[in-house]
């Protein structure tokens, strides 16, 4: 499977684009749509382009970030979703990619994912909605909103773009 354009926009919208390297809420150097050197796809792209690791003050264009985001989802996170769940309806695949992108592929083994794998989508959505919304020990409004919207997407196919689910 591959991420849909709506799924890519969903992730990009939640991550937000930042053109200059900065430290995230837990101190990790980040750029673009939440890219860090912890991602082997981003690290390879960045080192291939600049010959070194990301540093404070480095910049990325929106076009470059969109290219990296699509590659990251395809090669790193989407591949993990496919390995874990096999074929899914597109909206569930996109929601799972968003969760894996934000929380890491290990999140595909957590309780919400176990419920999804067992076919209990309402339970998976409820667990997702009510958990996994802290960083550095603090509950963050942005993560609360993201988990709610991922849960809605998982359950109903509503991407939050004002269009009826397909």
N, C-alpha and C positions, 0 to 999 in steps of 0.2 A: 504494500500500500504506500501511498504518498500523501503528504499533507495537502489539503485543499487550499486554494487562495484565501478563502474565508478563515480557515484555521490558522494560516500564516499571519493574516491581519489580526486575528484574535490574540495570538501570542505577542506580536509586535506592539499592539495597543496596550497590553498589560505590562510589558517590559519597559516601554517608552524608549525613545532614541536619544542617546547622549553622544555627541561627537568627540568629546574630550575624555581621556581616561580620568577616573575618579575612584574613590574608595566607597564600596557599598556599605550598608548598615553594620555589617560584621567585619569590615576592614579589608575586603578582598578587592584588589585592583580590577576595575571593570570598565568596559567601553561599549559603544554601539547599543545593541539590544540585549544588554546583560552579559556580554562575552567576557570570559576570563581565561587565563592561561591554564586553568584546570581542564578545559575542554580540549581534547587532542585535535579535534578538527580546527577549532579556532587557533590553537597554538601553532599547528602546522601552517595554516594560512598566514598568520602574522609573521612567523619566523621566515617563511618562504619569501614574503614581501619585504621585510625589514631586516632580516638577518639577526634578530635579537628578540628578547622578551618584551612585552608591553611595559611601558614606563609612564609615570605621571606626566601629564602634558601631551602625550601622544594623541593623535586625532585620526578619525575614520570618517569617510563620507557616508551619506545615507545610502547611496547606491552600493557602495562596498559592503555596508552592513547588511543590506537586504540580500545580497549575494551570499554572504557568510551565514545568515540566518537560515536560508533555504538549505544550504549544504549541511549545516549543523543538524537540522531536523531530519533530513534524509539519511545522513550517514551515522549519526550518533543516537539521537533520541527516538526518531521514528523507527529505526531498525530495532531498538530495544523494545518498543511497544509491539512491533510485529512478532518478535521472538517470544515475548511473554504471553500475548493474547491470541496470536493468529489473526485471521480476518475479523474485522469489526465493521459495523456501520460507520460511514465516513465521519459523522459528528462525534461518535465515541472515540474513534481513532484520533481525531483532532484534539478532543478534550484530554485524552491520555498523553498525547505529545506535549500539550501545554503543562500538565502536571510534571512529567518527566523533565521537561526543559527547566522548569522553575525549581524543582526539588531534587533533581538528579535521578538517574535511572533506577537507583535503589528503591525509589518510591513505588516502583511497579511491583514490589513484593509486599507492600504494606496492606493493612486491613481493607482499605477501599478497593485496592486492586484484587485482593482475594475475593471480595464480593462480586466484582465485575467478572472475574474469571469464572465464578460459579453461576453467572447468569442473572444475578440479583442486582440489576441496574439501580432500582430505587434505593437499596441499601448502600450500594457503592457511592451514589450521589450524596446520600445523607451523611455518611462517614466523611467524605471529602469536604462537604459544606461546613462541618463542625470541627474540623481539625486542621493541622499542618499550616497554621497561620502566624507562627512566631519566627523571629530572627533574633539571635543574640539573647534569647530568653524573654523577649518583649513581643507582645501581640501587636501586630501592625495592621492598621486599617486597610492598607492596600492589599495585604495578603488575605484578610478576611473577605474583602470584595472579590478578589481573584478566585478564591476557593468557592464562593457562592456562585460566581459566573461559570466556573468550570463544571460545577455540579449541575447547574441548569443546562449547560450544553450537553453534558453526558446523558442526562435524563431525557431531555426534550428536543435536542437539536437546535436550540435557540442560541445563536451566536451573539445576541445582544446588538445586532446591527440594524434593528428596526424592520427587518424582513421576516416574513413568516418562515418557520422551519420547513425545510424541503420534505 
